[in-house]
């Protein structure tokens, strides 16, 4: 249903470094870059190799308000990828936001990026 989603980041270079690290274990990579240190309206885009972006991170001048209930969930190929996403997020400056147990067929990890966006990696496979 969704073509892509964009998130704002006050520190676009820090955001790009964070998303480079956390999306790699899920099989998503930076597919385009518009970084010009000191420039305005910088952005980076992420998606599967050889495809267009599914997530864009765009430079903003002030933090965006927190929206109750909003988060972005990334599809993971397996449980190891979910765990690697979680570890990479924490190592790259993210904050743990829970590892709920939704049952054997829903394995997920929740984090917040350095800008406060709530993210999830999930796979729908059994152990």
Secondary structure, DSSP 8 states (H G I E B T S, - for coil): ----EEEEESSHHHHHHHHHHHHHTTTEEEEEEE--TT-SS-EEEEEETTS--SEEEEE-SS-----TT--EEEE-SSHHHHHHHHHHHHHTT-EE-------TT-EEEEEE-TT--EEEEEE----
